[in-house]
Amino acid sequence: MSREIERTRRARLCVVTAAEIEFKAVAGLLARRSSSSEQGMRVCRGRLANNQITLLKSEIGAAGFAERLTTHLAATRYDALLVIGLAGGLDPLLKTGDAVVYDLCLRARAAAGRRDSREKRDAREENVSLACDPTLSKLLVEALRAAGRSCAHGVGLTIGRVVAEAEGKLTLGKQYGAAAVDMETYEVLAVCARLGLPASAMRVVLDEASCEIPDFSRALGADGSLKVWPLMQVLVARPVVSVHFCYRLRQAMRALRQAAGVSLGVGPMVKPSREGGVGRQSQSPPTVDKSPLAR
């Protein structure tokens, strides 16, 4: 069922973040906030610019999050969902702190630059993508640019591993025509597409395409949380890279807090269906061809 987004005085927004640092940054923006644990998820509720915000934490990689999110959305009515967090830059023109609003999100089936001859890769499945709600994405871009934030809009890419090497990021950018890479957005958008809930993603670039970062995949637990001792080992293993990463992280987090504040104040509102609640699509999420980065 199609829906039209319009500006109103108040909106009920569901926001998804992954890492602890992202969750805390967004939660810190909310007034009258309360925290809880529901269906295995950390939840924070509050208000920003008169909008009612429910913040969910998916963990890095969002392992098992699709099922929990589906249950949550079936029980709670929202006007729109927004994914907010950090991302790796794939477009060489993007700098640390730049915001990227996704027009659509691709799912990468295999690691960049690695092709296993024993595994046949279905090009259609590999390049399947989900479109974000165009009106919501447009509102986000307009609001961010009006606030003086550097903002691009284009293709996002979700992949199931940390892309630490600059060569890998540049390869992904060329292969998929994507602006930024993360580990969660596609799965979240897929749930929203099935339920007919308008959704988009706003990511802030942490590591630029030409920059290497520590290989945090070695510090991730099965649930997507970072383990302290393995994390320390990862950072110590490449001290120079780690120092540069920490410097960029501070810059990116400052930009994320500012961009999130603007994004959550946009106030999109979806007209309810006649039946009420979240409408469900009768078809599977559409497959969309890749498109180049739009600016």
BASERO-976956 format. One line per 4 residues: their letters; for each residue x, y, z of C-alpha. Coordinates in Angstrom, 1 decimal, padded with zeros to 4 digits. Layout:
BEGIN
a> X Y Z  ...
END
This chain:
BEGIN
msre> 000.0 000.0 000.0  001.5 003.3 -001.0  001.8 006.1 001.5  002.4 009.9 001.2
iert> 004.8 011.7 003.6  003.9 015.2 004.6  005.2 017.8 007.0  003.2 018.0 010.3
rrar> 003.8 019.3 013.8  004.7 015.9 015.3  005.9 012.6 014.1  006.4 009.1 015.6
lcvv> 009.8 008.0 014.5  011.6 004.7 015.0  015.4 005.1 014.9  017.9 002.3 014.6
taae> 021.5 002.5 015.6  024.1 -000.3 015.8  027.2 000.4 017.9  027.1 001.5 021.6
iefk> 028.7 004.8 020.7  026.1 005.6 018.1  023.2 004.7 020.4  024.5 006.9 023.2
avag> 025.1 009.8 020.8  021.5 009.8 019.6  020.0 009.0 023.0  021.8 012.1 024.4
llar> 019.8 014.3 022.0  016.5 013.2 023.4  014.5 015.1 026.1  012.4 013.3 028.7
rsss> 014.1 010.0 027.8  013.5 006.7 029.4  015.5 003.4 028.8  014.4 -000.2 028.8
seqg> 015.2 -003.6 027.4  012.5 -005.1 025.1  012.5 -008.3 023.0  016.3 -008.5 023.5
mrvc> 016.9 -004.9 022.3  018.0 -001.8 024.1  015.4 000.8 023.7  015.4 004.5 024.5
rgrl> 012.3 006.7 024.2  012.2 010.5 024.2  011.4 013.6 022.3  013.2 016.0 020.0
annq> 011.6 019.0 018.3  008.2 017.7 019.4  008.7 014.4 017.6  008.3 011.2 019.5
itll> 011.4 009.1 019.1  011.9 005.4 019.9  015.6 004.5 019.6  016.6 000.8 019.0
ksei> 020.1 -000.7 019.2  020.7 -003.5 016.7  024.4 -004.2 017.5  027.1 -004.2 014.7
gaag> 026.0 -006.4 011.9  022.5 -006.7 013.2  022.7 -010.4 013.9  019.1 -011.7 014.5
faer> 017.8 -008.1 014.6  015.4 -008.5 011.7  013.2 -010.8 013.7  013.2 -008.6 016.8
ltth> 012.5 -005.5 014.7  009.6 -007.2 012.9  008.0 -008.1 016.2  008.5 -004.6 017.6
laat> 007.1 -002.8 014.5  004.1 -005.2 014.5  003.3 -004.1 018.0  004.1 -000.3 017.8
ryda> 002.9 002.2 015.2  005.3 004.6 013.6  005.2 007.1 010.8  008.7 006.3 009.5
llvi> 011.9 004.6 010.4  015.4 006.1 010.1  018.7 004.3 010.3  021.4 006.6 011.8
glag> 025.1 005.8 012.3  028.6 005.8 011.0  029.8 004.4 007.7  032.9 003.8 005.7
gldp> 033.4 006.1 002.7  033.5 004.4 -000.7  033.4 007.6 -002.8  036.9 009.2 -002.7
llkt> 035.2 012.7 -002.7  033.6 012.1 000.7  035.4 013.3 003.8  035.3 012.3 007.4
gdav> 032.2 014.0 008.9  030.2 014.2 005.7  026.6 013.0 005.8  025.3 010.5 003.3
vydl> 021.5 010.0 002.9  020.8 006.8 001.0  018.6 006.7 -002.0  018.8 003.0 -002.1
clra> 020.8 000.3 -000.4  022.6 -002.7 -002.0  023.5 -005.9 -000.3  027.0 -007.3 -001.1
raaa> 027.1 -011.1 -001.2  030.8 -011.6 -001.2  034.0 -009.8 000.0  035.4 -007.2 -002.3
grrd> 038.2 -008.5 -004.5  037.7 -012.1 -003.4  036.0 -014.5 -005.8  035.8 -018.1 -004.9
srek> 035.7 -020.2 -008.1  034.0 -023.0 -006.2  031.0 -020.7 -005.4  028.7 -019.6 -008.1
rdar> 027.5 -016.1 -007.5  024.1 -015.1 -008.7  024.6 -011.6 -010.1  020.9 -010.8 -009.6
eenv> 021.0 -011.8 -006.0  024.3 -010.1 -005.4  023.1 -006.8 -006.7  019.7 -006.8 -005.2
slac> 018.8 -003.5 -003.5  016.1 -001.7 -001.6  015.0 001.8 -002.3  014.6 004.2 000.5
dptl> 011.4 006.4 000.8  012.2 009.1 -001.8  010.2 011.9 000.0  011.8 011.1 003.4
skll> 015.3 011.0 001.9  014.6 014.3 000.1  013.5 016.0 003.4  016.6 014.8 005.2
veal> 018.9 016.1 002.5  017.2 019.5 002.4  017.2 019.8 006.2  020.9 018.8 006.5
raag> 022.0 021.2 003.7  019.9 024.0 005.1  021.7 023.5 008.4  025.0 023.9 006.7
rsca> 026.0 020.2 006.9  028.0 018.7 004.0  025.6 016.1 002.6  025.6 013.7 -000.3
hgvg> 022.7 011.4 -001.4  023.3 008.2 -003.3  023.8 004.5 -003.0  024.6 002.7 000.3
ltig> 026.1 -000.8 000.5  025.6 -003.3 003.3  028.3 -006.0 003.7  028.7 -008.7 006.3
rvva> 032.2 -007.8 007.4  034.4 -004.8 008.4  036.2 -003.4 005.4  039.5 -002.3 006.9
eaeg> 041.7 -001.8 003.8  041.6 001.2 001.6  042.0 -001.0 -001.5  038.9 -003.0 -000.5
kltl> 036.8 000.1 000.0  037.9 001.6 -003.3  037.1 -001.7 -005.1  033.7 -001.8 -003.5
gkqy> 032.9 001.7 -004.5  033.8 001.0 -008.2  032.1 -002.4 -008.2  028.8 -001.2 -006.8
gaaa> 028.7 002.5 -007.6  028.1 003.1 -003.8  029.0 006.1 -001.7  029.2 004.5 001.7
vdme> 029.4 001.0 003.3  027.9 -000.3 006.6  026.9 -003.6 008.1  023.2 -003.1 009.0
tyev> 021.1 -000.9 006.8  019.9 -003.4 004.2  018.4 -005.8 006.7  016.5 -003.0 008.5
lavc> 015.2 -001.6 005.2  014.1 -005.1 004.2  011.9 -005.4 007.3  010.4 -001.9 006.6
arlg> 009.7 -002.8 002.9  007.8 -006.0 004.0  005.7 -004.0 006.5  005.1 -001.0 004.2
lpas> 006.8 001.5 006.6  008.6 004.4 005.0  012.3 004.3 005.8  015.6 005.9 005.0
amrv> 019.2 006.0 006.2  021.5 008.8 007.2  025.1 007.8 007.7  028.1 009.9 008.6
vlde> 031.5 009.0 007.1  034.0 007.9 009.6  036.9 006.4 007.5  037.5 007.9 004.1
asce> 037.9 005.6 001.1  041.6 006.1 001.0  042.1 005.5 004.7  042.8 002.2 006.4
ipdf> 041.3 001.3 009.8  042.0 -001.4 012.4  040.4 -004.8 011.6  037.6 -004.7 014.1
sral> 036.1 -007.9 012.8  038.5 -009.7 015.1  037.0 -008.0 018.1  033.3 -008.6 017.3
gadg> 031.3 -011.2 019.3  028.7 -013.4 017.7  026.0 -010.8 018.8  027.8 -007.9 017.1
slkv> 029.1 -006.4 020.3  032.8 -005.3 020.7  034.8 -007.3 023.1  037.2 -005.2 025.2
wplm> 040.3 -007.4 025.3  040.2 -008.4 021.6  039.6 -004.7 020.8  042.7 -003.6 022.7
qvlv> 044.7 -006.2 020.8  043.4 -005.0 017.5  044.3 -001.4 018.3  047.8 -002.3 019.6
arpv> 048.5 -004.4 016.5  048.5 -001.3 014.2  049.3 001.7 016.5  049.7 004.3 013.8
vsvh> 046.5 003.3 012.0  044.7 003.2 015.4  045.8 006.7 016.4  044.5 008.1 013.1
fcyr> 041.3 006.2 013.5  040.7 007.6 017.0  041.3 011.1 015.7  038.8 010.6 012.9
lrqa> 036.3 009.0 015.2  036.1 012.1 017.4  035.5 014.2 014.3  032.9 011.8 012.9
mral> 031.0 011.5 016.2  030.8 015.3 016.5  029.3 015.4 013.0  027.0 012.5 013.8
rqaa> 025.5 014.2 016.8  024.9 017.4 014.8  023.5 015.6 011.7  021.3 013.3 013.9
gvsl> 019.8 016.3 015.7  018.9 017.9 012.3  017.5 014.6 010.9  015.3 013.8 013.9
gvgp> 013.8 017.3 013.8  012.6 017.0 010.2  009.2 015.7 011.3  008.0 013.5 008.4
mvkp> 004.5 012.1 008.9  002.9 009.3 007.1  -000.8 009.3 006.4  -002.4 006.3 008.1
sreg> -004.0 003.5 006.0  -007.7 003.0 006.3  -007.1 -000.2 008.3  -004.7 001.6 010.7
gvgr> -001.3 000.5 011.7  001.5 -000.4 009.4  000.4 -001.5 006.0  001.9 -004.6 004.4
qsqs> 003.1 -004.9 000.9  001.6 -007.7 -001.2  004.8 -008.2 -003.1  008.4 -008.8 -002.2
pptv> 010.7 -005.8 -001.9  011.6 -004.6 -005.4  015.0 -005.3 -007.1  016.5 -002.0 -008.2
dksp> 019.5 -001.6 -010.5  022.6 000.1 -009.2  022.9 003.8 -009.8  025.8 006.2 -009.5
lar> 026.2 008.5 -006.6  024.0 011.5 -006.8  024.9 014.9 -005.3
END
